[in-house]
Amino acid sequence: MRSRVRENLPAALGASLGLLIVGWLSLTNWAWTDYDTETRPAFDALLHGHLLGFLQLAPAYGGSLIMRAPFVLATKLWHGGELSTFRAAAAPCLVASAVLGVWLVARMRGLGQSRQARAIALFLCVANPVVLPTLESGHPEELLGATLCLGAVLLAMGRRPLWSGVLLGLAIANKEWALLAVGPVLIALPERRLQAMLSAAAVATAVLAPLALAGGLVSQVHVAATQANVIFNPWQVWWFFGTHAHVIRDSSGHVIPGHLWANRVSPSWVGSLSHPLIILAAVPLSWLCAWLRRKGSCRPGGEPLLLLALLLLMRCVFDPWDVVYYSLPFLLALLVWEALACRRPPALALAGSFLAWFLFEWVTPAHGFTPDGQSLLFLACALPALATLAIALYAPGSSERLRVAFARRRVMPAPG
């Protein structure tokens, strides 16, 4: 035990320092964020003792609020204000990412990875460039959901179906996009898959039941899953199907100042198609992995993690609501797969993290990019990445065969 503590102490101290820096930079103001409009009213009701009001005011991801409620209630011990509540709600999400980072470093050490590779992995877990805008926008639950999904898949790969199902259930209760992790968990489990699914269903039901009983949960989830006309961002594949609109208006119909550049309005069919399509597409993609495995085909190392990364990137590409924090779960899944399955530093996750930060934070109208230009640049990066992950997952030997074929062609003498 003492040797384990000594081995993991540097990583734990580094993770703690990273969390302090990230929290200090990002958890400074909650005003005019999604936290202010979606989450704060529910937490205010909870702190004033109105439990029913808390459940009724919770947004569609109210399960995440229930899971983080004990940390928010703890602020009453020191009479914390609204800023303390904002920080306390994000604290368990940050701690979860630190735990993942320390575990990943320990696993990489056991695999003989270099200190440089371990340092990069720890940095991307706790101080990823995308974490800052994620927290600033008021959505730390994306970080929590990503770590829970990865924990579920890793526990399944370690043949612990019960605990894998518990984490999967918590992830689904946190936010419904975690249903994408069901396929990777089933792929990872060699046996007792039913036990994992039953435990996941039981945990998710236990967390979400109070919200359902209080009313409003089903309708909120339905609206979130089938309507895209309220939010239609350039960073997704449906953008150019939208019709042009030259102004952006708020919910009252008033023009928002500073947003007079050309924009697009979502087609009516996108809202009813996009979100269900993301979840349904995960079924054949996961089944194809299982079929290839039964067939005895060559499979990549860390196949369930690679499948999870592919599905989470697919969510970014096909979700008309796509914003910066949607990419964070994908980047963490890519990091864990690369750190455990590849004998090199996680260069893809590092490059992808800074590229995502650049695309969402700097490729903006303020820097001379129109929404159409933003969409084109996003698709130019995301679609090749999606195709590359699909090839690595479903045809892992094809790139090596192409390399060998080109090498042979280069050394062959010219005819005649």
C-alpha positions in Angstrom: 0.0 0.0 0.0 2.8 2.4 0.9 4.6 1.7 -2.4 1.4 2.4 -4.3 0.9 5.7 -2.5 4.5 6.7 -3.3 4.1 5.8 -7.0 0.8 7.6 -7.4 1.6 10.6 -5.2 3.2 12.7 -8.0 0.3 12.1 -10.3 -2.2 13.0 -7.5 -0.4 16.2 -6.7 -0.2 17.1 -10.4 -3.9 16.4 -10.8 -4.7 18.5 -7.7 -2.7 21.4 -9.0 -4.3 21.1 -12.4 -7.8 21.2 -10.8 -6.9 24.3 -8.8 -5.7 26.1 -11.8 -8.7 25.1 -14.0 -11.2 26.0 -11.2 -9.5 29.4 -10.6 -9.6 30.2 -14.3 -13.1 29.0 -15.2 -15.3 28.9 -12.0 -15.4 32.7 -11.5 -18.8 33.8 -12.8 -22.1 32.0 -13.4 -24.1 35.0 -14.9 -25.3 34.7 -18.5 -24.4 31.1 -18.8 -26.5 27.9 -19.2 -25.9 27.4 -15.4 -27.6 30.7 -14.7 -30.7 29.9 -16.8 -31.0 26.1 -16.5 -29.4 24.9 -13.3 -29.3 27.8 -10.7 -33.1 28.1 -10.2 -33.3 24.4 -9.2 -30.3 24.6 -6.8 -31.7 27.8 -5.3 -34.9 26.0 -4.5 -32.9 23.1 -3.0 -30.9 25.4 -0.7 -34.1 27.0 0.5 -35.6 23.7 1.4 -38.0 23.4 -1.5 -37.4 19.8 -2.6 -40.4 19.6 -4.9 -39.5 22.9 -6.5 -35.9 21.6 -7.0 -37.3 18.5 -8.8 -39.7 20.5 -10.9 -37.2 23.2 -11.9 -34.5 20.8 -12.9 -33.7 20.7 -16.6 -33.7 17.7 -18.8 -30.4 16.6 -17.3 -31.9 16.8 -13.8 -30.4 13.5 -12.8 -27.0 15.1 -12.9 -28.3 17.8 -10.4 -29.6 15.0 -8.1 -26.2 13.4 -8.1 -24.4 16.7 -7.3 -27.0 17.9 -4.8 -25.0 16.7 -1.7 -22.1 18.9 -2.7 -24.3 21.9 -3.2 -26.0 21.3 0.2 -22.6 21.2 1.8 -22.1 24.9 1.1 -24.7 25.7 3.8 -22.1 24.6 6.4 -20.0 27.7 5.7 -23.0 29.9 4.6 -21.6 30.0 1.0 -23.2 32.3 -1.6 -24.1 31.7 -5.2 -20.5 31.5 -6.3 -19.9 28.8 -3.8 -22.9 26.9 -5.1 -21.6 27.3 -8.7 -18.2 25.9 -7.7 -19.6 23.1 -5.5 -21.8 21.9 -8.4 -18.7 21.6 -10.6 -16.4 20.1 -7.9 -17.4 16.4 -8.2 -17.1 16.6 -12.0 -13.5 17.9 -11.7 -12.6 15.3 -9.0 -13.9 12.5 -11.3 -11.6 13.7 -14.1 -8.7 13.8 -11.7 -9.4 10.2 -10.5 -9.5 9.1 -14.1 -6.2 10.9 -14.8 -4.4 9.3 -11.8 -5.7 5.8 -12.7 -4.7 6.3 -16.3 -1.1 7.4 -15.3 -0.8 4.3 -13.1 -2.0 2.0 -15.8 0.4 3.6 -18.4 3.3 3.2 -15.9 2.5 -0.5 -15.7 2.5 -0.7 -19.5 6.0 0.9 -19.6 4.9 4.2 -21.1 7.3 7.1 -20.8 7.0 10.0 -18.3 6.3 12.3 -21.1 3.4 10.2 -22.3 2.0 10.0 -18.7 2.4 13.7 -18.2 0.5 14.5 -21.4 -2.3 12.1 -20.4 -2.7 13.6 -17.0 -2.7 17.1 -18.5 -5.4 16.2 -21.0 -7.6 14.6 -18.2 -7.5 17.5 -15.7 -6.5 20.6 -17.7 -7.7 19.9 -21.2 -8.1 23.2 -23.2 -11.8 22.2 -23.8 -12.5 21.9 -20.1 -12.2 25.7 -19.6 -15.1 26.7 -22.0 -17.1 23.7 -20.8 -17.0 24.9 -17.2 -17.4 28.6 -18.3 -20.6 27.7 -20.2 -22.1 26.0 -17.1 -21.9 22.3 -18.2 -19.6 20.4 -15.9 -21.9 17.4 -16.2 -20.3 16.7 -19.6 -17.1 16.0 -17.9 -18.8 13.8 -15.3 -20.7 11.9 -17.9 -17.5 11.3 -19.9 -15.6 9.9 -16.9 -18.5 7.7 -15.9 -18.9 6.2 -19.4 -15.1 5.5 -19.6 -15.2 4.0 -16.1 -18.1 1.7 -17.1 -16.2 0.5 -20.2 -12.9 0.1 -18.4 -14.6 -1.9 -15.6 -16.3 -4.1 -18.3 -12.9 -4.7 -19.9 -11.7 -5.7 -16.4 -14.6 -8.2 -16.1 -16.5 -6.4 -13.4 -20.1 -6.4 -14.8 -21.9 -5.2 -11.7 -19.8 -2.1 -11.1 -19.6 -1.4 -14.8 -23.4 -1.4 -14.8 -23.6 0.9 -11.8 -21.3 3.5 -13.5 -23.2 3.1 -16.8 -26.5 3.7 -14.9 -25.1 6.8 -13.2 -23.8 8.1 -16.6 -27.3 7.6 -18.2 -29.0 9.4 -15.3 -26.4 12.2 -15.6 -27.3 12.8 -19.3 -29.1 10.7 -21.8 -26.3 10.7 -24.5 -24.5 8.2 -22.2 -26.8 5.5 -23.9 -24.0 5.5 -26.5 -21.8 3.7 -24.0 -24.2 0.7 -23.8 -22.7 -0.9 -26.9 -19.1 -0.6 -25.9 -19.9 -2.0 -22.5 -21.6 -5.0 -24.0 -18.7 -5.5 -26.4 -16.2 -5.3 -23.5 -18.0 -7.9 -21.3 -17.2 -11.5 -22.1 -20.0 -12.7 -19.9 -22.8 -11.6 -17.4 -24.0 -8.9 -19.8 -27.5 -9.2 -18.4 -26.3 -8.4 -14.9 -24.6 -5.3 -16.1 -27.6 -4.1 -18.0 -30.0 -4.8 -15.1 -27.7 -3.0 -12.6 -27.5 0.0 -15.0 -31.3 0.1 -15.4 -31.8 -0.1 -11.7 -29.3 2.7 -10.9 -30.6 5.0 -13.6 -34.2 4.4 -12.5 -33.4 5.1 -8.9 -31.8 8.5 -9.7 -34.5 9.6 -12.3 -37.6 8.3 -10.4 -38.0 11.4 -8.2 -37.9 13.6 -11.3 -40.5 11.5 -13.1 -42.7 11.5 -10.0 -42.4 15.3 -9.7 -43.6 15.7 -13.3 -42.0 17.2 -16.3 -39.1 14.9 -16.9 -40.6 12.9 -19.8 -41.7 16.0 -21.7 -38.3 17.8 -21.1 -36.4 14.8 -22.4 -38.7 14.5 -25.4 -38.3 18.2 -26.3 -34.5 17.9 -26.0 -34.4 14.7 -28.1 -36.7 15.8 -31.0 -36.4 19.6 -31.4 -33.5 21.3 -33.0 -35.1 24.5 -34.4 -34.3 26.4 -31.2 -30.5 25.7 -31.4 -28.9 25.2 -34.8 -25.1 25.7 -34.7 -22.6 25.6 -37.6 -20.5 22.8 -36.2 -22.5 19.8 -37.6 -23.4 18.0 -40.8 -26.9 19.4 -41.2 -25.9 23.1 -41.4 -26.1 23.6 -45.1 -29.6 22.0 -45.2 -30.8 25.0 -43.3 -32.4 28.1 -44.9 -30.7 31.5 -44.7 -31.8 34.0 -42.1 -30.0 37.4 -41.8 -30.6 38.0 -38.2 -30.7 36.1 -34.9 -33.7 36.7 -32.7 -34.3 35.8 -29.1 -37.3 33.9 -27.7 -39.3 37.1 -27.8 -38.6 37.7 -31.4 -36.3 40.6 -30.9 -33.1 40.9 -32.9 -30.0 40.2 -30.8 -27.5 43.1 -31.2 -24.1 42.1 -32.7 -25.5 39.0 -34.5 -26.5 40.5 -37.9 -24.2 38.3 -39.9 -25.8 35.6 -42.1 -27.2 32.6 -40.3 -29.3 29.6 -41.1 -32.5 28.2 -39.6 -32.9 24.5 -39.0 -35.3 22.5 -41.3 -38.2 21.1 -39.5 -37.2 17.5 -40.1 -33.8 17.8 -38.5 -35.2 18.1 -35.0 -37.2 14.9 -35.2 -34.4 13.0 -36.9 -31.0 14.0 -35.6 -31.0 13.0 -31.9 -32.9 9.7 -32.3 -30.6 8.9 -35.3 -27.4 9.2 -33.1 -28.7 6.7 -30.5 -30.2 4.3 -33.1 -27.0 4.4 -35.3 -25.0 3.1 -32.3 -26.9 -0.2 -32.5 -25.7 -1.4 -35.9 -22.2 0.0 -35.3 -21.9 -1.9 -32.1 -23.4 -5.1 -33.6 -20.9 -4.9 -36.4 -18.0 -5.0 -33.9 -19.6 -8.0 -32.2 -20.1 -9.8 -35.6 -16.5 -9.1 -36.6 -15.2 -10.5 -33.3 -17.3 -13.7 -33.6 -16.1 -14.1 -37.2 -12.5 -14.1 -36.0 -11.5 -11.0 -37.8 -8.4 -9.0 -36.8 -9.6 -6.6 -34.1 -7.8 -3.4 -32.8 -6.5 -3.2 -29.3 -8.9 -1.5 -26.9 -11.8 -2.1 -29.3 -14.6 -1.0 -26.8 -12.8 2.3 -26.1 -12.3 2.9 -29.8 -16.0 2.2 -30.5 -16.9 4.6 -27.7 -14.7 7.3 -29.2 -16.3 6.8 -32.7 -19.8 7.0 -31.3 -19.1 10.2 -29.3 -17.5 11.8 -32.3 -20.6 10.8 -34.3 -22.7 12.6 -31.7 -20.7 15.8 -32.4 -21.0 15.6 -36.2 -24.8 14.7 -36.3 -26.1 16.8 -33.4 -27.4 20.2 -34.6 -26.9 21.6 -31.1 -23.1 20.8 -31.2 -21.0 23.2 -29.2 -17.6 23.2 -27.7 -18.3 20.9 -24.7 -19.8 18.2 -26.9 -16.3 17.3 -28.0 -15.0 16.8 -24.5 -16.3 13.2 -24.0 -15.0 12.2 -27.4 -11.5 13.7 -26.6 -11.3 11.8 -23.3 -12.4 8.5 -24.9 -9.8 9.0 -27.6 -7.2 9.8 -24.9 -7.9 6.7 -22.9 -7.9 4.4 -26.0 -4.6 6.0 -27.3 -2.9 5.8 -23.9 -3.8 2.1 -23.3 -3.7 0.7 -26.8 -0.8 2.5 -28.4 2.8 2.4 -27.3 3.5 6.1 -27.8 2.4 9.4 -26.3 -1.3 10.3 -26.9 -0.5 12.6 -29.8 -3.9 12.3 -31.5 -5.8 13.3 -28.3 -3.4 16.2 -27.7 -3.7 17.5 -31.3 -7.5 17.0 -31.3 -7.9 18.9 -28.0 -6.1 22.0 -29.2 -7.8 21.8 -32.6 -11.3 21.6 -31.0 -10.4 24.5 -28.7 -9.2 26.5 -31.8 -12.3 25.6 -33.9 -14.8 26.6 -31.3 -13.1 29.4 -29.5 -11.1 31.2 -32.3 -12.9 30.4 -35.6 -15.6 32.9 -35.0 -17.2 35.9 -36.7 -15.1 38.1 -34.5 -12.0 36.7 -36.2 -13.5 37.0 -39.8 -15.2 33.6 -40.1 -18.8 33.4 -41.3 -21.0 30.6 -39.9 -20.7 28.9 -43.3 -17.0 29.1 -43.1 -17.1 27.8 -39.5 -19.1 24.8 -40.7 -16.9 24.0 -43.6 -13.8 24.1 -41.5 -15.4 21.9 -38.8 -16.5 19.3 -41.4 -13.1 19.4 -43.0 -11.6 18.2 -39.7 -14.5 16.1 -38.3 -15.4 14.0 -41.3 -11.9 12.7 -42.0 -11.5 12.0 -38.3 -14.7 10.0 -38.3 -13.7 8.0 -41.3 -10.2 7.3 -39.8 -11.7 6.0 -36.6 -14.2 3.8 -38.5 -11.3 2.3 -40.6 -9.2 1.8 -37.5 -12.2 0.0 -35.8 -13.7 -2.0 -38.6 -10.6 -2.6 -40.9 -7.6 -2.3 -38.6 -5.3 -4.1 -41.0 -6.1 -2.0 -44.1 -3.7 0.9 -43.4 -0.8 -1.5 -42.8 -1.6 -3.4 -46.0 -1.7 -0.2 -48.0 1.7 0.9 -46.5 3.2 -2.5 -47.4 1.7 -2.3 -50.9 3.1 1.2 -51.6 6.5 0.1 -50.2 6.6 -2.9 -52.5 5.6 -0.8 -55.5 8.4 1.6 -54.8 11.1 -1.0 -54.7 9.9 -2.9 -57.8 11.9 -2.3 -60.9 10.3 -0.3 -63.7 8.9 -2.4 -66.6 11.1 -2.7 -69.6 
